Amino acid sequence: MNLSLSSTHTHSPQPGTAAVQGGIVYIGFVVTYKAPEPMGEHFFAESFDRGTLDSWVLSKAKKEDIDEDIAKYDGKWEVEDMKDSKLPGDKGLVLKSRAKHHAISAQLLRPFIFDTKPLIVQYEVNFQQGIDCGGAYVKLLSQTPDLNLDEFVDKTPYTIMFGPDKCGEDYKLHFIFRHKNPKTGEYEEKHAKKPDADLRTYYTDKKTHLYTLVVNPDNSFEVLVDQTVVNSGNLLTDMTPPINPAAEIEDPDDHKPEDWDERPKIQDPDAVKPEDWDEDAPKQIPDEDAVKPDGWLDDQPEYTSDPDAVKPEDWDEDMDGEWEAPQIPNALCETAPGCGAWQRPMIDNPNYKGKWKAPMIDNPNYQGVWKPRKIANPDFFEDLHPFRMTPFNAVGLELWSMSSDIFFDNFFITNERHTAERWANDGWGLKKAAEGAAEPGLVNQMMTAADERPWLWVVYVLTVAVPLILIIVFFCTGKKAVAPAAADYKKTDEPQPDVKEEEEEKAEEDQDSLARSLCLFCSFTNVCQDGVISLDNACGLASPGCISQWSQ
């Protein structure tokens, strides 16, 4: 990786010390950009650092079956730095327009033939403005006699489509390839299973992410984001619809017989309703044991007319009818157990049985669920080598997006994994290092998280402040060990040790260790900007120079 590291400071600390800003310790680096250079076997390499689109072709076509106003591929592309670039001079291809169709493509150095070596495709994407609805996937355009990049549209034949796509809360990472039916010659899209990994962060964090697809001659495949596998499988078993059709299918001309009985249970035809079964008994009945509470106001309504209400001046009885004051709760009922006519509460009827139904028994004529018979599939074929896809000789981006400023960079196509990894380290690896160097420290991230989620302050206090207070209390109020008196040694012939100096040294070491811990805590929590924390001031005596003393 082409890294040039040098210290940067927000203040001017002494050599060997860290810079401090707002109580947070920073150690910074400058990452100098150098354009990646393709090495090893490759079919396509594009870093856009020349600053032009000379090798790319903008589509001049129109989409079919769509309104004329939006049929043109008139979305704008530019080669420029990222808006918040941490690597000045690192340019990329930027989709500039929103709510427009975009199409751009470029020829490979030579066609890619699927033979005995793997296919590795990788490129970088940064959703600088986030992404609402749109894609950032790439198409590997099939090698055909009539391929014309000037007429590149959505229906242009492709071999593989790969990359991120999002609309609403549906986060996708496509791997689709077009499989040729060996019997009919027709093509059908095969979609890889959906990744198990949570993809949301890649679309929302506004960082540059590296997307890699590896397809191997043994039909295995891997999808990686930032060099971490997020999806993998086999072309023969993990694509939808499957590569190979079923050997047998249901006979479309077979029909279920009219007398076929699919009922596993039936009502017992010999069952008779018991004579004492009362279908008319109600489900609930009044509770005969209930007693009206004392103080119940039978002659008081629950609601009364508001005595303070006044008929509006514009009330028209001919149009609005007779005016009535609004109803309000009866004040007398607030202290009484109830008002109005008292009624017994309802309880479940112990004699309720409901409508009688004959019990269910096993159906003696049950024949199971009917299924049509199987016949040989006339369209059956078996392709055990789906890796041998249609060769491709161009790469293209054909996109619609409701978000602008999507940044693409460092496209690379090869059949050597180590070559792809070297290109990734020299390109995306450099961006990752620069972004990491520019990020605030852990404590600053914790503070930001707490601003968004205030309950985290409780966690911080419990995990940091409480143990610190306990340490301070222990050292400030704990009892000191009492050394044996000199007279005790005189009672025996045991030699008297010279321990006074050792104890003093030990005490100084303990105090120094505690002071360093407190100063470190102080620098991370912005408690002390400019003061020395010793054991004494930890107990309440403040004095200047914390960070500098700890740093030394």
N, C-alpha and C positions, 0 to 999 in steps of 0.2 A: 504494500500500500504506500502511496506517495504522501507521507505525512511529514510536515515540518512543524515541530513543536517549539514554542518559546513562551516564557512566562508573560502574563499580562496582569496588570494590577488596577484595582479601582482606587486604591490609595498608593502610597509608596512605602511599603513595609521594608524592614531590614532584610538582608539576605537570610534565608532559612525560615522566614516567617510567612504566614498566609495573609492575603489581603482581607480586610474586613469592611463590610458595607451593611449598615443597618443591623449590626449584631450578628451577621452571617459571615462565615469564613468561606471565601472563594479561592479556588486554585484554577487559573485559566490557562488556555492554550490558544495559540494562533495556528489554524490549519490552512496551509497554502495549497491552492488548487493547481493541479497539473492534469491536463486532459488525458484520459485513458488511451492507451495505444493497443490495438488488436494484435494479439500474438497467437500463434498456433493455427490449427485448422478452423476456419470459420467461413460462413456463407453470407453473413451480413453483420456490419458493425456501424453504428451511427451514434455519435455523441453530441452532434449539433454545434460543436465548439468552433466550427468555421464561421458560424453566424449567418448562414444562408440556407436556402432550401433548394440549392442547385440540383441535387440528385433526387428530388421528390417531385411528384406530379400531382397537381390539383385537379380534381375531377371537374369536368365541364358538363356533366350529364344532369338529367333530371330524373327524379323518382317517378315510377309509374303508379297509376291507380291512386293518385293523391291530388289535392287541390293545387292548382297552378301557382297560387301565391306562396306555397311552402314547398313546392316540388324541387326547387333548385338547391344544389349543393353550394350555397353561398356563404356558409360559415367561414369566419376568418381564422387563419393560422399565423402565428408569429414565432420567430426564434429569438428568445430573450432570457435574461436571468430570472430566477424566481423572485417574487416580490419581496420576500423576507429571506433573501439568500444569505447563507452563512459562508458561501464560497464565491466571492466575486470572480467573475469570469467563467463560471460554470453555466453554460447556456443549455436550453432545452426547447422542445417544440411545445407551444402553448396553444390550446384551443381557446380562442378569444370571445366567441359569440355565444349567447344563450338563446335557446328556442330556435336554433337553426340546424340544418343538416350540414354535416362536415364530411368530407371525403378526401383523403390524401394517401398516396402510395409511393413505393419505391421498388426498383428491381433489385434482386439479389445479385451477388457476384456471379453465381451459377446456380442452376436448379438444385434443390435438395431432393435426393432420391432415397427412399426408404429401403435400405438394404440390410447390412449387418451391423450398423452403428446406430447409436441412439440419436434422437432429436432433442436438442436443448434450446428452448426459446426463453429469453428473459428481457425484461425492460422495467423501467421505473415510472411510478406515477405519484403525483402529489396533488391532492384536491385542495388547492390553495384557498378557495372560498367555501370549502365544504362541498357537499354534493346532495342535491334534493332528489333529482330524478335524471338519470343519464348513465351512460356507459363509458368505460375507458379500456375496452377490450381491443385486441388486435386480430386481424384476419390474415392467414397465410394463403395467398391467392393461388389457386390451382394452375398448373402449367397447361394451357390450352392454346390451340392455334389462333383463336379469335380474342385472346386477352388483350385489351386496350386500356391502359391505365387512365387515359383521358376520359373514358366512359365508365369508370369505376362507380358502381352503384350497389345497393343492398342485395341485388340478385346476382351479382358477379360471383361465379363459382369459387368457393374456397375449400381448402382441405381441412384446416383447423381454425377454430375461433377460440381465443383464450383471453381471460382477463376479468377485471372487476366490473360490476354492473349493479346499480341500486335504483330503486324507486320506492318512495315511502319508507316503510320499515322492512322491506325485502332486500336483504344484503346477499348478493350472489357473487360467485367467483367461477365463471364459465370455463369448462373444457368441453368443447363440442367438436366432433369430427364427422365428416361426410363419408359414409361407407358405401362402396359400390356393390350392388347386388350382382354376384357372378352369373346369375341366370338371366336376369332381365337387363342388366346394364344400368339400371336406375340408381340414383343416389338417395340415401336416407340419413338424416341427422341423428347422431348418437350422442346422448348427453351423459356426462359422468355424474355419479351420485353426488348429492349435496355434501359439502364438507361438514364434519362434526364440530369443527372449531368455531368459536364466536368471531365473526369477521367485523363486527361493528367498529372497533377501534381504528381499523385501517382506513375507514371512510370519514372519520370524524376528528382525528388528532392533528390533521394538517401537516403531517410529516411525510417525507419521501419514503415510499415502500417499494421493495424489489419483488417483482412477480416472476416466478420461474416455472416452466413446464418441462418435465422430462418424460419422454416416451421411449421405452426400450424395445429392442427387437424381440424379446420374450413376451411382449404384450403387456408388461407391467408399466404403470405410469405413476408419477408423483407430481403434486402441485405444491409449490413452496411459496411462502411469503417471508421476506427477510431471511432467507436461507433456512427457514424452519418448515418442515412438512406439515401442511394443513389438510391434505387429502391424498389418498393413494388407493391403488386398486389394480385391476386387470381389465383389459379391453374386452375379454371374453365373458367376464362375470359381473362387471360393475358399471355397465352402460345401460341406458334406457332410451329406446327399446333395445332388447338384446341383439347382439351381432347376428346370431344364428336363430332362425325361426324354429318352432317346435316341429318335431318329426311327425306328430299326429295332431289333428285338429278335430273339433266337433263337426259332425255331419250336418251341414246346413239344411239338408232335406229331411232330416229325421224329426218327427213330431211326437209329442207326448200323447199316449192313448187316452181316450175320453174317460175310461173307467179306471185310470191309474189313481190309486189312493195314497196321498202323501201325508195323511194325518196320523201322527204317532199316538195321539190320545183321542178318545171320543167319550161322549156322555153315556153313562150306563143306561141302556134301554130298559133294564128291568127294575131300576130304582123307582120308588114311590114316595111321594111327599108324606111325612108323618102327619097323623090326624091333628096333633096339638100344635102344629106349626102355624103361627099367626103372622101372615105376611103384612097385615095392616097395622101391627103394633108400631108406635112411633119410636124413633131413635132416641129422643130425649123426652123427659116428663118433668113436671114441676116437683120440686123437693118438698114433700109433705111435712118433713121435720123442721123446715126453716121457720123462723120466727121473726116478725118485723122488729127491727132495732128500736130501742127506746129513743124518743125524741124525733122520730121520723115525722116530717111536716107534710101530711097528706094534702092539705089545702093550699100549699104554696107551690107555684110553678118553678121549674128549674131556671127559666129565663123570664125577664120582665122587660117592659119598654124602658128605654133610657129616659129618665125624667129631665135630663139636661139637654136633650136633643131638640133642635129648632128646625122647623120646616124651611128649606131653602127659599130665598126670595123669588127665584125664577121657576119654582115648582108650578107646573100647569096641570091641574087635576083633570082637565079635559084630555090632555095629551098623556100625562104620566099616571093618571089614576089617583085614587085617594091616598094621601100621604100617611105613612105610619112610621112612628119612631123606631129606630133600630133596636134589636134585642140585645140585652146584656145579661150576664150571670146574676141570678138573684142573690143579693148579699146575705139574706137570712139562711140560705142553704150552705154557706161556707162553713158554718159552725155546727150544722146539723148532719146526721148520718145520711140524710137524703131528703128529697122533696118529690111531690107528686104522688100519684097512685102507686102504692107499694105492690110489687108482684113477687111471687115466689121464684127463686132462681131455678134454672133448669139443670137437671142432672141426667146422666146416661141411664136409659131404660134397661134394667137387668133382664127383661123378657124380650128385648129386641132381637130378632133373628134375620130380618130382611127377606128379600125375595128368595124362595127356595129354588135351588138348581141341583140337577142330578149330578152325582160325583163322576169324576173322570176315571176312565179305565184304559188299559192298553188296547189299541185298535187291533183286533185279530186279522184285519185285512190290510194292515200297513205294508206298503211296498218300498218305502224309502223315497228320498228325493229323486225325482226323475232327472236324468241327464241324457243328452243325445249321445249316440254311439260315436266312437272315435274312428276316423278314417285317415289314411295316409295323406300328409300335407302335400298337395301338388306343387307348392312353392318352396318346398324344403331345400335347403342347401347347407353346407357346413364349410365355413371359412375359419380355419384354425390359425390364420396369420393376418389378423386385421391390422397389424402394424404396417403392413405393406400398403400404405395409403397412396393416394394420387400425388405424384410429385408436385412441388410448388416452386415458383420462381419469383414471387413478389410478396411484399408485406404491405398491409394497408390498414388505415384507421377509417372506418365508416361509422359515424356516430351522430346521435342526437342527444342534446343535453340541455337541461333547464338551468345549469350552472356554468359559469365561465371560468377562465383561467385555470383549466386543468393542464398540469405540467407533465410532459412525457420526456424521458431521457434514456440514453444508453441502451438502445435496442441492440440485441446480440443474438445470433443464431449460429449454432455450431453442432458438431457431433462428438465433442470432447468435453467431458465434465470439468476436468481441471482447467481447461482453457476458459470455460464460462465462469468458473470460480475466480480466476485471476482477473478477468474483466470486471466482475462484480466487486471485488475488493478495491480495484483501482478507481471505480466509479461510485457505486452506491456506498461502499465502505468509507470512502472519503466524506461523503455527505453525512453519513451516520456519525463519524468522528466529529465533524464540525458542529452538527446539531447538538451532540452530547456535550461538547465543550462550552456551548453557548447556554446550556440549560442551567437554571439555578440549582443550588445544592439541595440536599434532602430536606433540611430544616425549612427552607423557603417553600418547597413543595408541600410540606406538612402544614405550613401556615396558610397557604392558598387553599388547601383542601379544607382546613378548619373554617375559613371564611365562607366557603360554600356549604359546609355541613357543621354548624356551630356545636353540635353534640360531641364532635371530636375533641373539643377542649377538655371535656370531662375525662376522656381517655388519656389525653396528654398529662393532665394533672395527676391522675392515679398512677401512671406509669413512670413519671419523671419527678414531679414535685414532691409527692409524699415520701418516696424513699430518700430523697435529698434532705428533707426536713428531719426525718428520723436520724440520718447520719449526723446532722448538725447538733441535734438535741443530745445524741449519745456522746459526742466529743465535748460538748459544752457543759453538760450536767453530770456526766458519768463520774463515778468515784475513781480516784487515782489509787493504783496499787500501793500499799504501804510496805516499804522495805523493812526487813528485820533490823531491829535496833542493834547498835554496836554492843550493848550489854548482853544481848542474847548470845553473841559469839564468845563472850568471855566466860560463859558458863560451861563451855566445852573446849576441847583442844582443836576444834575445826578451824582452819584458816579463814580469815575474814576476806571476802572478795572485794575488789575495787570496782563496784558496779555503777557508781554515780555518773561517770562520764558516758558509759554505755547507755544508761537510761535516758540521759539528756539527748544523746544522738538519736536514739530510737524515737523519742518524742518529737524531735525536730523533723525526722523523716515522715512520721505519721501526719504532722501538720502540713508539711510540704505536699504530700500526696493528696491530702484532702483539699488543699488550696488549689492544686492543679485541676482536680476534678470539678471544683466549684467554678473556677475560671472557665473551663471548657463548657460547662453548663451555661455559664453567664454569656459566653460568646455566641452560643447557639440560640439562646432564648431572648437576646436583646435586653437582658435585665441590667447588665452593666456595660456601658459604652466605653467608659474611660477609667475604670478603677481596679485596684488590686484587691483580690479576695484572698485574705489569709484566714487562718482559723479564728483570729480575733474578730475581723470584720464580718465573718460568717455568723458570729454571735451578736452582731449589731454594730460593729465599729467600722465604718466605711473609710477607705483611703484610696488615692488615685493609682492608675496604671495596670489594670487587670490583664488586658490582652497582651500588652508588651511583655509583662513579667512572665506570663505563661508561655509565650512564644519563645522567650529566651531559655 
